[in-house]
């Protein structure tokens, strides 16, 4: 190799000829512990008008990720061409090390290695350089990782328990690996209450599946209860992410907890209620479940007086994991007071910056009656002949106390104007004040859509809890391959947990006073579906937000 001019070699050549052999010679297994050219994040989507494209310059791409075991990364290595200095890639490597939450980062140009150690021993420098033949062996970097995450020898067995893998070759994203590992580490240390905060659309259910799988396979837990608050969430989980559990898994139904199964999926409403006879969770002993996962734990289980909370208190000895996209913190309600600080947080902002979540643009509708209020003329009567109280009605009254049919028509016309200018078959959700408002909006959309609604009776559907026909169309609405319904009017049914991956337009025609609810609603549009060219979404909102 003495005849090789390093300055003329590509970065890939530097890796093949110098860096990879040096790492392998240090004892790293090329097939199990060394991963090359690892895409950590694809880069954010940039929206210009109705056009969008990925910013590939912001793609996060590690030249090497070194793992102690698959799914347990301990170090990153950044390579550069030889016309750069040894430490030229260190800042990049440190960025990737931060994402993966590992203590060891390395840079090399093929001459030597530069090293950054986040847990240096006393009198040891943080950054050093050493020759190619002195790269640290796996056990040294594993020991460093254990120090960084405060892992004892007794906790190690659970932490290295393998992930579930299958023929699909699906791998957790970097933040999912972080969330899984931080949760497993917390449980290995003896924590019984764990909170995970992950934005809607980032794969919370897949993440929790891997956590359960590793704990279950390690025999750290035997019986598991996964609690949700919507039937569709339980059904989606059963046939999708949790499918590998197979015959040991069941959905709790007919108000009976079957002890012959180990993995139980249940609705809060199916196992508890206002009366003692409804509390079927008490039909099993308090030690029956070893692990309970509370999906969307901001929705009620955080409240001290919530009926859901009594389930957690009954199974108080079980490990309990709370999952939420929006932790609720108010004067009266707190996730953190029950679960403690989150062991890991992955925000909507970070998801958009990484390119895993769809960005959005906002269109405001400023309706004069919302902005300035409306006062009826003296003696004015409503459609039922009742005299209207003479006072100023503001935006908070609209579609609650006061219904202005012209206002509903105006919103519907604005929605259809946008759809007709872009794509009239873009999946759309319109969030209304209540069920009656959702029905009035459906009628207004039908009239505004005209021929579209005549030719396609399912163009717009009201999907609310009381509508059998509407709820029957929910699966079609969220099915990426199903054209109809195009527009869903709703009040609460679609606020959480429904994977409407191709939703391109969200209309907020209701007063939302809770940032938690607002973020949950926005989460209906944050998923990217490249096959169906869904890269961003639009929000139409009024002045009440």
C-alpha positions as CSV (number, residue, x, y, z in Angstrom):
1,X,0.0,0.0,0.0
2,X,3.1,2.2,0.1
3,X,2.5,3.2,-3.5
4,X,-1.0,4.5,-2.8
5,X,-1.4,8.3,-2.8
6,X,-3.9,8.8,0.0
7,X,-4.6,12.3,-1.2
8,X,-6.2,10.9,-4.4
9,X,-8.4,8.4,-2.6
10,X,-12.1,8.9,-2.2
11,X,-13.7,8.9,1.3
12,X,-15.1,5.4,0.5
13,X,-11.6,4.2,-0.4
14,X,-10.2,5.6,2.9
15,X,-12.9,3.6,4.7
16,X,-12.2,0.4,2.8
17,X,-8.4,0.5,2.9
18,X,-7.7,2.0,6.3
19,X,-10.6,2.6,8.7
20,X,-12.6,-0.6,8.4
21,X,-9.5,-2.9,8.7
22,X,-8.3,-0.8,11.8
23,X,-11.7,-1.3,13.5
24,X,-11.9,-5.0,12.6
25,X,-8.3,-5.5,13.9
26,X,-9.4,-4.1,17.3
27,X,-11.8,-7.0,17.7
28,X,-15.0,-5.7,16.2
29,X,-17.2,-8.2,14.4
30,X,-17.8,-6.9,10.8
31,X,-21.2,-8.5,10.5
32,X,-22.7,-8.0,13.9
33,X,-21.1,-4.9,15.4
34,X,-20.0,-2.7,12.5
35,X,-22.6,-0.9,10.4
36,X,-21.5,1.4,7.6
37,X,-23.3,4.2,5.8
38,X,-26.1,4.4,8.3
39,X,-28.9,6.9,7.5
40,X,-30.1,8.3,10.9
41,X,-32.5,10.9,9.4
42,X,-33.5,11.5,5.8
43,X,-33.6,15.3,6.0
44,X,-36.5,17.7,6.4
45,X,-39.1,18.4,3.7
46,X,-39.2,21.9,2.4
47,X,-42.5,23.3,1.2
48,X,-42.8,26.0,-1.4
49,X,-46.4,26.7,-2.4
50,X,-47.8,23.4,-3.3
51,X,-44.4,21.9,-4.1
52,X,-42.2,20.0,-1.7
53,X,-38.8,18.4,-1.7
54,X,-36.4,16.9,0.8
55,X,-33.4,19.0,1.9
56,X,-30.8,16.3,1.3
57,X,-28.0,18.6,2.5
58,X,-29.5,18.2,6.0
59,X,-29.6,14.4,5.8
60,X,-28.0,12.8,8.9
61,X,-25.7,10.0,7.7
62,X,-23.2,8.3,9.9
63,X,-20.2,6.6,8.2
64,X,-20.0,4.0,11.0
65,X,-22.2,3.0,13.9
66,X,-20.5,0.5,16.3
67,X,-22.8,-1.6,18.5
68,X,-22.1,-3.9,21.4
69,X,-25.1,-5.9,20.4
70,X,-27.6,-5.2,17.5
71,X,-29.8,-2.4,18.6
72,X,-27.3,-1.2,21.3
73,X,-25.1,1.4,19.6
74,X,-22.0,2.5,21.6
75,X,-20.0,4.7,19.2
76,X,-19.9,6.5,15.9
77,X,-17.0,7.0,13.5
78,X,-16.9,9.8,10.9
79,X,-14.6,9.4,7.9
80,X,-13.0,12.1,5.7
81,X,-10.8,12.2,2.7
82,X,-7.1,12.4,3.4
83,X,-6.8,16.0,2.3
84,X,-8.7,16.8,5.6
85,X,-7.2,16.7,9.1
86,X,-7.7,13.7,11.4
87,X,-10.3,15.6,13.5
88,X,-12.1,17.3,10.7
89,X,-15.2,15.0,11.0
90,X,-15.4,15.3,14.8
91,X,-18.2,17.9,15.0
92,X,-20.3,15.7,12.7
93,X,-19.5,12.6,14.7
94,X,-20.5,14.4,17.9
95,X,-23.8,15.4,16.4
96,X,-24.6,11.8,15.6
97,X,-23.3,10.6,19.0
98,X,-25.8,13.1,20.5
99,X,-28.7,11.6,18.5
100,X,-27.7,8.1,19.4
101,X,-26.9,9.0,23.0
102,X,-23.5,7.3,23.0
103,X,-20.4,8.5,24.8
104,X,-17.8,7.7,22.1
105,X,-17.2,9.6,18.9
106,X,-14.3,9.2,16.4
107,X,-13.0,10.9,13.3
108,X,-10.4,9.7,10.8
109,X,-8.8,10.6,7.5
110,X,-7.0,7.3,7.1
111,X,-3.8,8.5,8.9
112,X,-5.0,8.2,12.5
113,X,-8.1,8.5,14.8
114,X,-9.3,11.4,16.7
115,X,-11.4,10.5,19.8
116,X,-14.0,12.2,22.0
117,X,-14.8,10.5,25.3
118,X,-17.8,11.9,27.2
119,X,-16.9,10.0,30.4
120,X,-13.1,10.5,30.8
121,X,-11.3,9.1,33.8
122,X,-9.6,11.4,36.3
123,X,-6.7,13.2,34.6
124,X,-7.8,11.8,31.2
125,X,-8.3,14.2,28.3
126,X,-11.7,14.4,26.6
127,X,-10.3,14.6,23.1
128,X,-7.2,12.7,21.9
129,X,-5.5,11.3,18.8
130,X,-4.0,7.8,18.4
131,X,-2.6,5.7,15.5
132,X,-4.8,3.5,13.3
133,X,-3.7,0.3,15.1
134,X,-4.8,1.6,18.5
135,X,-8.6,1.7,18.0
136,X,-10.4,0.7,21.2
137,X,-11.8,-2.8,21.5
138,X,-15.5,-3.5,22.0
139,X,-15.3,-4.3,25.7
140,X,-13.7,-0.9,26.4
141,X,-16.3,1.1,24.6
142,X,-19.1,-1.1,26.1
143,X,-17.6,-0.3,29.6
144,X,-17.6,3.4,28.7
145,X,-21.3,3.2,27.5
146,X,-22.3,1.5,30.8
147,X,-20.6,4.3,32.7
148,X,-22.3,7.0,30.6
149,X,-25.7,5.4,31.2
150,X,-25.0,4.3,34.8
151,X,-25.6,0.6,34.0
152,X,-24.4,-1.9,36.6
153,X,-23.2,-5.4,35.8
154,X,-26.4,-6.9,37.2
155,X,-28.5,-4.8,34.8
156,X,-26.6,-5.8,31.7
157,X,-28.5,-9.0,30.9
158,X,-31.8,-7.2,30.4
159,X,-30.3,-4.3,28.4
160,X,-28.6,-6.6,25.8
161,X,-31.8,-8.7,25.3
162,X,-32.3,-8.9,21.4
163,X,-34.9,-6.9,19.5
164,X,-37.6,-8.7,17.5
165,X,-36.5,-9.2,13.9
166,X,-38.3,-10.8,11.0
167,X,-38.1,-11.2,7.2
168,X,-39.3,-7.6,6.6
169,X,-35.9,-6.3,7.8
170,X,-37.7,-3.4,9.5
171,X,-35.4,-1.7,11.9
172,X,-36.2,0.9,14.6
173,X,-35.3,4.5,13.7
174,X,-32.6,6.1,15.8
175,X,-35.0,7.8,18.2
176,X,-37.0,4.6,18.6
177,X,-33.8,2.8,19.6
178,X,-33.1,5.6,22.1
179,X,-36.6,5.4,23.5
180,X,-36.5,1.6,23.7
181,X,-33.1,1.5,25.3
182,X,-33.7,4.3,27.8
183,X,-37.0,2.6,28.9
184,X,-35.3,-0.8,29.3
185,X,-32.4,0.7,31.2
186,X,-34.9,2.5,33.6
187,X,-36.7,-0.8,34.2
188,X,-33.5,-2.7,34.7
189,X,-32.6,-0.1,37.4
190,X,-35.8,-0.9,39.2
191,X,-38.0,2.0,38.0
192,X,-41.7,1.0,38.2
193,X,-43.1,4.2,36.6
194,X,-41.8,5.2,33.2
195,X,-43.0,8.0,30.9
196,X,-42.2,8.1,27.2
197,X,-43.0,11.3,25.2
198,X,-43.1,10.8,21.4
199,X,-44.8,13.0,18.9
200,X,-47.8,11.6,17.0
201,X,-46.7,9.7,13.9
202,X,-43.3,8.7,15.2
203,X,-44.3,5.0,15.8
204,X,-45.1,4.9,19.6
205,X,-46.9,1.5,19.2
206,X,-43.9,-0.1,17.3
207,X,-41.6,1.3,20.0
208,X,-43.7,-0.1,22.8
209,X,-43.9,-3.5,21.0
210,X,-40.1,-3.8,21.0
211,X,-40.0,-2.8,24.7
212,X,-42.6,-5.5,25.6
213,X,-40.9,-8.1,23.4
214,X,-37.5,-7.6,25.0
215,X,-38.9,-7.7,28.6
216,X,-41.1,-10.7,27.8
217,X,-38.4,-12.7,26.0
218,X,-36.0,-11.9,28.9
219,X,-38.7,-13.3,31.3
220,X,-38.6,-10.0,33.2
221,X,-42.4,-9.9,32.7
222,X,-44.9,-12.6,31.9
223,X,-48.4,-11.0,31.7
224,X,-48.8,-7.6,30.0
225,X,-51.8,-5.3,29.7
226,X,-51.8,-2.7,26.9
227,X,-54.5,-0.1,27.6
228,X,-56.1,2.1,25.0
229,X,-59.2,4.3,24.8
230,X,-60.5,3.5,21.3
231,X,-61.5,0.2,19.7
232,X,-59.7,1.0,16.5
233,X,-56.4,1.5,18.4
234,X,-56.7,-2.0,19.9
235,X,-57.6,-3.6,16.6
236,X,-54.8,-1.8,14.7
237,X,-52.3,-2.9,17.3
238,X,-53.5,-6.5,17.3
239,X,-53.1,-7.0,13.6
240,X,-50.1,-4.8,12.9
241,X,-47.3,-4.0,15.4
242,X,-48.2,-6.7,18.0
243,X,-48.8,-9.4,15.5
244,X,-45.6,-11.3,16.3
245,X,-47.0,-12.2,19.8
246,X,-49.4,-14.5,17.9
247,X,-51.3,-17.1,20.0
248,X,-50.3,-15.7,23.4
249,X,-52.1,-12.4,22.7
250,X,-55.8,-11.5,23.0
251,X,-58.1,-8.5,23.1
252,X,-60.2,-8.3,26.2
253,X,-63.9,-8.7,25.3
254,X,-67.2,-9.8,26.8
255,X,-66.0,-8.2,30.0
256,X,-63.7,-11.1,30.8
257,X,-59.9,-11.2,31.4
258,X,-58.8,-14.6,30.1
259,X,-55.8,-15.9,32.3
260,X,-54.7,-18.3,29.6
261,X,-53.2,-15.4,27.5
262,X,-50.1,-13.4,28.4
263,X,-50.4,-10.3,26.2
264,X,-53.8,-8.5,26.8
265,X,-55.1,-5.5,24.8
266,X,-57.9,-3.7,26.4
267,X,-60.1,-0.6,26.3
268,X,-60.3,1.3,29.6
269,X,-64.1,1.2,29.1
270,X,-64.1,-2.6,28.8
271,X,-62.5,-3.3,32.1
272,X,-63.8,-0.4,34.3
273,X,-66.8,1.9,34.8
274,X,-68.7,4.0,37.3
275,X,-70.1,1.0,39.2
276,X,-68.3,-1.7,41.1
277,X,-69.7,-4.4,38.9
278,X,-68.0,-2.7,35.9
279,X,-64.6,-3.0,37.4
280,X,-63.7,-6.4,35.9
281,X,-60.0,-5.8,36.4
282,X,-60.6,-6.7,40.0
283,X,-61.6,-10.2,39.0
284,X,-57.9,-11.0,38.8
285,X,-55.3,-10.5,41.6
286,X,-53.4,-7.3,41.9
287,X,-50.2,-9.2,40.9
288,X,-51.8,-10.7,37.8
289,X,-50.1,-8.2,35.4
290,X,-46.3,-7.6,35.5
291,X,-46.4,-4.8,33.0
292,X,-49.1,-2.2,32.1
293,X,-48.7,0.2,29.2
294,X,-51.1,3.2,29.2
295,X,-51.5,4.6,25.7
296,X,-52.2,8.4,25.4
297,X,-51.9,8.7,29.1
298,X,-52.6,12.5,28.9
299,X,-56.3,11.7,28.2
300,X,-57.4,10.8,31.7
301,X,-55.1,8.5,33.6
302,X,-53.0,11.5,34.7
303,X,-56.0,12.9,36.7
304,X,-56.1,11.9,40.3
305,X,-59.9,11.3,40.2
306,X,-60.0,9.6,36.8
307,X,-61.6,6.1,36.7
308,X,-58.6,4.9,34.7
309,X,-56.3,5.8,37.5
310,X,-57.8,3.2,39.8
311,X,-56.6,0.5,37.4
312,X,-53.1,1.7,37.8
313,X,-53.4,1.8,41.6
314,X,-55.0,-1.6,41.8
315,X,-52.0,-3.1,39.9
316,X,-49.6,-0.9,41.8
317,X,-46.8,-3.5,41.9
318,X,-46.7,-3.8,38.1
319,X,-44.2,-1.9,35.9
320,X,-46.3,0.9,34.4
321,X,-45.3,2.8,31.2
322,X,-47.1,5.9,30.2
323,X,-47.0,6.9,26.5
324,X,-48.1,10.3,25.2
325,X,-47.4,12.8,22.4
326,X,-48.3,15.7,24.7
327,X,-47.6,15.4,28.4
328,X,-50.4,17.2,30.4
329,X,-49.1,19.6,33.0
330,X,-51.7,21.9,34.7
331,X,-52.4,23.1,38.2
332,X,-54.6,20.0,38.7
333,X,-53.3,17.3,36.4
334,X,-49.8,16.0,35.9
335,X,-48.3,13.0,34.2
336,X,-44.9,13.8,35.7
337,X,-46.2,13.7,39.3
338,X,-47.3,10.1,38.7
339,X,-44.7,8.7,36.2
340,X,-41.8,11.0,36.9
341,X,-39.8,12.9,34.3
342,X,-39.8,11.4,30.8
343,X,-37.0,8.9,30.2
344,X,-37.0,10.0,26.6
345,X,-38.7,12.8,24.6
346,X,-39.0,13.1,20.8
347,X,-40.9,16.2,19.8
348,X,-42.9,17.2,16.8
349,X,-40.3,19.9,16.0
350,X,-37.5,17.4,16.0
351,X,-39.5,14.9,13.9
352,X,-40.1,17.6,11.3
353,X,-36.4,18.7,11.3
354,X,-35.2,15.1,10.9
355,X,-37.7,14.5,8.0
356,X,-39.7,11.8,9.7
357,X,-42.8,13.9,10.1
358,X,-44.6,16.1,7.6
359,X,-44.3,19.9,7.9
360,X,-47.4,22.0,7.6
361,X,-48.5,25.4,6.4
362,X,-51.3,27.4,8.0
363,X,-54.1,29.3,6.3
364,X,-56.2,31.6,8.6
365,X,-59.8,32.3,8.0
366,X,-60.8,35.6,9.6
367,X,-64.6,35.7,9.8
368,X,-65.9,39.1,10.8
369,X,-68.5,37.7,13.2
370,X,-65.7,35.8,15.0
371,X,-63.4,38.7,15.1
372,X,-65.9,41.5,16.1
373,X,-68.8,39.5,17.5
374,X,-72.5,39.7,16.5
375,X,-75.4,41.3,18.1
376,X,-79.0,40.4,17.1
377,X,-81.4,43.2,16.3
378,X,-84.1,43.8,19.0
379,X,-86.9,41.2,18.9
380,X,-85.0,38.9,16.5
381,X,-86.1,35.3,16.5
382,X,-84.3,32.0,15.7
383,X,-85.4,29.3,13.3
384,X,-87.6,27.8,15.9
385,X,-89.4,31.0,16.7
386,X,-87.6,31.7,20.0
387,X,-86.5,35.2,20.7
388,X,-82.7,35.6,20.7
389,X,-81.1,37.1,23.8
390,X,-79.9,40.6,22.9
391,X,-76.1,40.6,23.7
392,X,-72.8,40.4,21.9
393,X,-72.0,36.8,20.7
394,X,-68.3,36.2,20.2
395,X,-66.3,33.4,18.6
396,X,-66.6,31.2,21.7
397,X,-70.4,31.2,21.3
398,X,-70.3,30.1,17.6
399,X,-71.8,26.7,16.9
400,X,-72.3,26.2,20.6
401,X,-74.9,28.8,21.9
402,X,-75.2,30.5,18.5
403,X,-75.5,28.9,15.1
404,X,-75.1,31.1,12.1
405,X,-75.9,29.0,9.0
406,X,-74.2,31.5,6.7
407,X,-71.0,31.1,8.8
408,X,-71.0,27.3,8.3
409,X,-71.5,27.8,4.6
410,X,-68.7,30.3,4.4
411,X,-66.2,27.8,6.0
412,X,-67.4,25.0,3.7
413,X,-66.9,27.2,0.6
414,X,-63.4,28.2,1.8
415,X,-62.5,24.5,2.2
416,X,-63.8,23.5,-1.2
417,X,-62.2,26.6,-2.8
418,X,-58.8,25.4,-1.5
419,X,-59.4,21.7,-2.5
420,X,-60.5,22.6,-6.0
421,X,-57.4,24.8,-6.4
422,X,-55.1,22.0,-5.4
423,X,-56.7,18.5,-5.3
424,X,-60.4,17.9,-4.6
425,X,-59.6,14.4,-3.6
426,X,-57.1,15.3,-0.8
427,X,-58.1,13.5,2.4
428,X,-59.5,16.2,4.7
429,X,-60.7,16.2,8.4
430,X,-62.9,19.1,9.6
431,X,-63.0,19.3,13.4
432,X,-66.3,20.8,14.6
433,X,-67.6,22.0,18.0
434,X,-70.0,19.0,18.5
435,X,-71.9,16.3,16.6
436,X,-74.7,18.7,15.5
437,X,-72.1,21.1,14.1
438,X,-70.4,18.2,12.3
439,X,-73.7,17.3,10.6
440,X,-74.3,20.9,9.6
441,X,-70.8,21.1,8.2
442,X,-71.4,17.8,6.2
443,X,-74.5,19.3,4.6
444,X,-72.6,22.6,3.9
445,X,-69.7,20.7,2.2
446,X,-72.1,18.6,0.1
447,X,-73.7,21.8,-1.2
448,X,-70.3,23.5,-1.7
449,X,-68.9,20.4,-3.5
450,X,-71.8,20.3,-5.9
451,X,-71.2,17.7,-8.7
452,X,-68.4,16.0,-6.7
453,X,-70.9,15.1,-4.0
454,X,-73.6,14.2,-6.4
455,X,-71.4,11.8,-8.4
456,X,-69.8,10.4,-5.2
457,X,-72.3,10.0,-2.3
458,X,-69.4,9.1,0.0
459,X,-67.3,12.2,-0.9
460,X,-68.0,13.6,2.6
461,X,-69.1,11.7,5.6
462,X,-69.8,12.6,9.2
463,X,-67.7,10.3,11.3
464,X,-68.8,10.7,14.9
465,X,-69.5,8.4,17.8
466,X,-73.3,8.4,17.2
467,X,-73.2,7.7,13.5
468,X,-73.2,4.0,12.6
469,X,-72.8,4.7,8.9
470,X,-70.0,7.2,9.5
471,X,-68.0,5.0,11.9
472,X,-68.4,2.1,9.3
473,X,-66.5,4.4,6.8
474,X,-63.6,5.1,9.2
475,X,-61.5,2.2,8.0
476,X,-62.0,3.4,4.4
477,X,-61.1,6.9,5.3
478,X,-57.8,5.9,6.9
479,X,-57.0,3.3,4.2
480,X,-54.3,4.8,1.9
481,X,-55.7,2.9,-1.1
482,X,-59.3,3.9,-0.6
483,X,-60.5,7.0,-2.5
484,X,-63.6,7.6,-0.4
485,X,-64.6,9.2,1.9
486,X,-62.5,12.2,1.0
487,X,-63.7,14.6,3.7
488,X,-64.6,13.6,7.2
489,X,-66.5,16.0,9.5
490,X,-66.1,15.1,13.2
491,X,-66.0,16.5,16.7
492,X,-63.8,14.2,18.9
493,X,-63.6,10.8,17.3
494,X,-60.6,11.5,15.1
495,X,-58.6,13.6,17.6
496,X,-56.3,10.8,18.7
497,X,-54.8,7.5,17.6
498,X,-56.3,7.2,14.1
499,X,-53.6,6.8,11.5
500,X,-54.9,8.9,8.7
501,X,-51.6,8.7,6.8
502,X,-52.7,10.4,3.6
503,X,-54.6,13.3,5.4
504,X,-53.5,16.5,3.6
505,X,-55.9,19.1,5.1
506,X,-57.0,19.7,8.6
507,X,-59.7,22.3,9.3
508,X,-60.1,23.6,12.8
509,X,-63.6,25.1,13.1
510,X,-63.8,24.8,16.8
511,X,-62.4,26.6,19.8
512,X,-59.4,24.8,21.2
513,X,-58.2,26.0,24.6
514,X,-55.8,23.1,25.3
515,X,-52.4,22.9,23.6
516,X,-52.5,19.1,24.3
517,X,-55.7,18.8,22.2
518,X,-54.4,21.1,19.5
519,X,-51.2,19.0,19.1
520,X,-53.2,15.7,19.1
521,X,-55.4,17.1,16.3
522,X,-52.4,18.3,14.3
523,X,-51.0,14.8,14.7
524,X,-53.6,13.5,12.3
525,X,-51.6,15.1,9.5
526,X,-48.0,14.6,10.5
527,X,-47.4,11.3,8.8
528,X,-45.5,11.1,5.6
529,X,-46.7,8.7,2.9
530,X,-44.3,8.9,0.0
531,X,-46.1,6.3,-2.1
532,X,-49.2,8.5,-2.2
533,X,-47.2,11.7,-2.5
534,X,-48.1,13.0,0.9
535,X,-45.2,15.1,2.1
536,X,-46.8,18.0,3.9
537,X,-50.2,19.1,5.1
538,X,-52.2,22.3,5.4
539,X,-54.1,23.6,8.4
540,X,-57.1,26.0,8.0
541,X,-57.9,27.7,11.3
542,X,-60.1,30.5,12.5
543,X,-59.4,33.3,14.9
544,X,-60.4,31.3,17.9
545,X,-57.0,29.6,18.1
